[in-house]
């Protein structure tokens, strides 16, 4: 019983601490969005993880390290790099990632599947019904807590708040009206209190209370386990009709082989067309079409792996090899595109996706040829989490900049380094070190000043390690004396 009471105390105190922390250190998120996220966001995410494991038992960390470590890496990325794209993606996916793996940690069967992930997210809708329970929990814990010190502190805080409200709204105004000397005495105190309880701080206090109850409701929602979420996934031993499966899989395989035969001259090209529009058509359209086919192939593998007879399984082996060849073709085209035109966000993430899918296909082929029966869903979910976590802590923008600089020296390179001004403060040290040429400094002057001003506006806890990187700035960049020609050049390039 004492253990339950202790965990309830932890839930209430931890939720209010997280809500208050957001109201103090992450409040600028509502005005400047991801620019306000740095060291502060790392601490907040780790705080959510710490609260969860304090509630279920700190010893559970070791049991769940396979997902705790990548989530910790994602949280660490906020403290490492400025990269605005990954920050935005992190903010969008982290609530879903935490929800899925919190539910997985509490599941008695610890079965991970696509169905389980979807149900885990859908079940959080019930947190709305838990708000009343959260309110009751807070009031019960503060009024009936057996910890005399905590109870005394709660009573002191409640009494102080009530006295302050009564004094400011009733007694001080009435007494001040009766005696000007008393009014003059109270004037400084009233102004000080009004300054503290300004509209800005009232907003933050109100937000902190609402957020605290939502956090409590969120964690309480995991207590309600539905039979749907904890039931066994469909049996992998059920056989599909071998004739239907053979026709479908064999037909798709025949189309792939026909495609490979007709594309022999284009499947593995050594150079791209000189015309840029033709290059874009060949690489981008072809790449994304083959990428979608790769995803469909994985779905086919889900459907037929260990669910059909040996004949269909043999077709599946050829199918997976053909799929890998299609992926290799797409990856090679993307490599040539990046080699000739340089890396960008799109090309970097597309290349990373090719590596991800290649590892997935190799694992699937191993399961098939070695006659193993691995949990495909669990592998894909955990492997995706790990691959994304590693990506978030990589110096993505510095890799893009350095790669483009190196490739720009190649013969017939079509890379325009000025197009890299889409990148963030992360590359500032590399930009300053690249060239002392006066024209280069003019071209990058406005970009550098914008990046520097944006960083200087941040509070220390909104920054990251990249913001503290040393850079030998040209004098014009320090003083803000950018040439008007450089500004004009920057605008004209962006229009193009």
N, C-alpha and C positions, 0 to 999 in steps of 0.2 A: 504493500500500500504506500509506504514511504517513497519507494522507487517511482511509483506512478505520479505521486505528488511532486517529486523532484523534477521529473520530466515535463510535467505541466508548467512548473515554474520556469524551466529552461525555455520552453516554447514561447511563453509570454514575454519573458525578459529578452530572449534572443530576437524575437520578431520586432519588438519595439526598438531594440538596438539597431537592427538593420534598417528599419524605417527612418529612424532619427539620423542614421549615418547618411542615407540617401538625401534627406532633407538638408543636410549640412554640406556634404562633400560632393554630391552629384546633382545638386539643384540646377546648375547651369545646363544640364542635359536638355531641359525643356526649352531653352532659348537658343543654344548653339549646337544642339544634337551631339554628334560623335566627337566634335572638337573638344568637348568637356570630359572625355573619357581617357584615362591614363592609369597612373598608379591607383587612383581611387576605385576604378572599376575592378581591378585585380583583387583588391582587398574585399570588395563587396561580394564577388563571386565565391571567393574562398570562405567568406563568412557564411554564405548560404550553405556551402558544403559542410562547414564545421557544425552549423546548427542541425543539419540533417543527421549527421553521425553522432552528435550528442544525444539526439532523440532516440535513435535505434541502437545505440551502443558503439562506443568508439572502436571496439575490437572488430567491427564490421568493415573498417577501412581496408584491412589486409585482404579480406575476402572479396572486396569489390575493386581492387587496385586496377583491374583491366580497363575500367572506364573512368575511375577517379583520376588517374595520371593524365590521360588525354584532355579531360575537362580542365585540369589544373594548367596544362600547357596553353589551352585556349585563353584561360584567364590571365596567364602570364604575358600573352601576346600584347595585351593592352599596355603593359609596362615597358615593352621592348620597342615597338614600331608605331609610326604615325599612320601607316597604311589605311586610308579612309574606307576603301572598298571592303577589306576584311573586317574592319570594325563594324561596318553596317551589317554585313552577313552574320557576324558573331551575335550582335544584338537580336537579330531576327530568329536565329536557330537555337540559341542557348536555352530559352524557356522550354522548348520542345525536347531538347537533348536531356536536360535535367529531369523533366517529367518522366520520360521513358525509362531512364536508368534509376531514378528513385523507385519507380514501380517495380522494375526488375530486381532491385535489391531487396524489396519487401515480399517478392513472390516466393512462395514455398517451393515451387517446382523449378524456379530459375530458368524457365524456358523463354528464349528470345525468338521472336518471329515478327514478320511484317504486321500480322494481325494483332499481336500483342502490343506492338508499338502504337498502332492506330487506336486501339481500345484504351491504352494508358493515357493518351492525350484526350480522347473523348470523355473519359471519366472525370477529368478535372472540371467539367462543367458543373459538377455538383458542389464546387466550392462556394457557389452562390447560396446554396442551402445550408452551408456551414457557418455563415456569418453570424447568425443568431447564437449558435453554439460557441463561437469565438468570443462574442460579447459576454455571454454567461461565464465562460471560463476565466476571462480577465477579472471580472468582478468577484467571482468566487475566490480566485487565488489571492487577490489583494485584501479581501475582507476576512477570510477564514484561514489564512496561512499560519501554520504553527511556528514558523520562524519568527520569534518575537522582534528581532531587529528589523526584519523586512516589514513586518506588520506595523511597527512603530514608525518606520520611515514613510510608509504609505499614508498613515494617519497624519503625520506632520505635513506632508506635501498637500494632502487634501485640505487640511485646515488652513494652510498658507494661501492656497488658491482661493478658497471661499472668502477669507479675510480681505485679500487683495481686491476681489471683485466688489465686495460690499463697501470697502473704503473708497474706491475710485468712483463708484456709481452713486453712492448715497451720502456717506458721512463727510468726506472731504468737501464735496460741492456745497452741502448745507452749512457746514461750519465756516467755510471760506466766505459764503454769502453773508454770514452773521458777523464776521470779524475780518477787516481788511489786512490786519497784521498777520493773522493766521493764514490768510490766502497767499500773502507774499512769502510766508515761510514754506508753504506747501507747493508753491509754484515750481521750484526747481525739481522737487520730487516727482510731481505730476508730469512735467516735461520729460524727465528721464524715463519714467515708466512708459509714456506715450511713444518715445523714441524706440524703446525696446520692443514694445507691442505695436509695431508699425504694421501696415497692411502686408508688407513683404513677409514679415515673420509670422503673422497670423496665417498666411497662405501655407507656409512651411509646416507650421504646427498642425494645421488641419490635415495637410497631406500626410504627415507622419502618422497621425492617428488612423486615418483611413487605410494607409498602406500597411500598418501594423496588423490591423484586423484582417486584411486580405491575405497577408502572409500566414497568419495563424489559420485562417480558413483553408488556405492552400495545403498546408501540412496536415490539417485534420481530414482533408478529402482523401488522403491515402489510407485512412483507417477503414473506410468502407470498401470492402473487397467484393466485387461481383463475381458470380460464378463464371461469367463469360471470360473475364480477364485472366482467370487462373486455371482454366480448363486446358486439357492437353490439345496441342495443335493437331490438325488432321493427320491421320496415320500415313506415313510414307510407304507403307506396305501395300496400299490399295493399287491395283493394276488398272491402267487405262486400257481401252479396247486396242489390242495390238494392230489390227487392220487399219483402224482410223488413225492411230498414232503413226504407223508406218507411212501411210499415204501423205499425211500432213507434213511430217518431218522430212520424208524423202522428197516430196514436192518442193519444199523450201530449199532443201540442199541442192536439188537439181537447178533451181533458179540461181543459187549462189555460184555453182560451178559454171553455169552459162555466163553469168556476169563476169566471173574471173577470166573466162576464155575470151570474151569480147573486149575485156579491158587489159589484155596482156601488154598492149603497147603503151597504156597509160597507167597500169597498175603500179609500176615502179619507175617513175620518171626521174631522169638525172638532172634536169633543169626545168625551170618554169618559163612560160611564154614571156616575151619582153613586154607585151601590152599588159598594163596593170589590171584593167577590167577583166581581161581573160584569165589572169592569174587568180583574181578574187573569185571568179566563177568556178575555176577548176579546183581551188583549194577549199574555200569556205563552204560552198554548196556541197561539194563532194565529201568534205570532212564531216559536216553535221548530218548528212544522210547516212554515212557509214557509222557515225556515232549512235544514231537512233537505232540502226540495225543491230549494233552491238548490244544495246540495252534489251531489244526484243529477243536477241539470242539468249541472253541470260534468263529471260522469262521463260523461253522454251525449255531451257535446261531445268528450271524449277519444275516445270510441268511434267517432264518425262524422265528425270533422273530417278532411277530405282522404282519406277512406277509402270514399266512396260517389260516385255519379254526381251530375251537376249538379242534377237534380230534387230529390234528397234534401238536397243542400247548400242549396237554396232554402228547403226546409222548415226546415232548421236555422237559417237567418237569422231566420225568424219566431219560431222556438222561443226563440232567445236574447233577442229583444225581449220576448216574453211573460214569460220568466224574470226579466228586469230589472224589469218592472212588478210582479210578485209581490214581489220584494225591496224595491221602493220602498214598497209597501203595508206590509210588515212594519216597515220603517224608520220610516215616518210614525207608526205605532201606538206604537212604542217612544219616539219623540220626545214624543208627547202624554203617555205614561205618565210619562216623566221630568219633563216640564214641570209636571204636576199633583202628582206624589208625590215629586219629587226624584230625584237620582241615588243609586245604590248601586253596590257592586262589580258586581253582576249587570247592572244597566242600563248602566253605563259600558262594560263589556266587550262587551255585546250591541250597543251603538251603534257601538263600534269595529269589531266584526265586520261590521256592515252596510257601513261605509265600505270595509273590506277587500274584501268580496264585490262591491261596486259597481265598484271599480277593476278587479277580475278580469274581471267581465262586460264592462266597456268595452274592456279589452284583447282579450278573446276576440272581441268584435264587430268590432273593428278588424282582427284577423287574418282574419276571415271576409269582411267586406265589402270589404277592400282586397286580397283574394285573396293573402294572405301565408301563409307556411308556417313560423311560429315554433315553437320547441321549447316546447310547453305545459308539460311536466313541469319543465323547468329554470326557466322563468319562475315557476311556482307555488312551487317550493321556495325559490328565492332571494328572491322577493317576500315570501313568508311570513316568512322569516328577518329581512328588513329591517323589515317592519311590526312584528314582535314586538320587535326590538331598539329601535326608536324608542319603542314603548310602555313598555319597562322604564325608560327614562331620563326619562319624563314624570312630572311631579308629580301622579300620579293622585289621591291622597287629598286634596291641596289643591284640585284641580279639583272633586272631588266636594263638598267642604265649601263652597267659594266659590260654586259653582253653586246649591247648596241654600239658602244664605243669601240670595242675590239673588232666587231664585224665591219664597222665603217671603214676600216683600213683595207678590207679585202678588195680585190680587183672587181670592178663593175658593181660595187655595192650601191644599193638604192636607198640606203638608210639616211634619214634626215634627223640629226640629233636634236634640232630645235623642237621637234614634235614631242620630245620627252618632257616638255614643260607642263605636261598634264600630271606629272608625278608630284609627290608631296615633299615635305621637309626632310624625309628620310635620306634623300640623295644629295642634300646640300653640301656635305663634305666632299662628295665625289665630283660635284659640279665645279667647286672652287679649285679642286686639285687637277682637274682635267686639262685646263689651258689657262695661260695668262694673256692670251691674245685679246687685244682691246675690243675687237668686234664680238668675240665670244662673250666677254663681260657685258657689253652693251645689250646683246641679245637676251641674256639671262638676268639682267638687272631688275626688271619689274617683277619677274617670277620670284627672285631671291628676296626682294623687299617684302612682297606679299607673304611669303612663307615665314620670314623673320617676324613681321608684325603680328601674324596670327599666333605664333609661338609666344611672343612677349606678352600677349593679352591673357595668356593662361595663368591660372594659379599653379603653384608648384605641384600640388597633388593631381592636377589635370594633365601634367606633362608625362613624358616617357623618357627612357634612356636615350633614344634617338635625338630628342630635343636638346640634350646636354652634350652632344658630340661636338668636338672642337673643329673649327673650320677657319682657314686663313682667308677671311673675307677681303675682297678688294675695297679700296677706300670709298668708291662711289656707292657700293652696296651698304656701307655703314652709315653714310651721311644721308642717303636717300636721294642723291642727285642723279637720277636716271636720265639718260638722254631722251629727248622727245622722239628721236628717230627710232630708238630701241622700242619705245612704246608703240609707235606706229607699225614697226615690223612685227611686233608680237600680235597686234590686233589683226594685221593682214594675214598672218600665218594661221591664226585661229579661224578666220573666215574661210580659208581654203579647206 
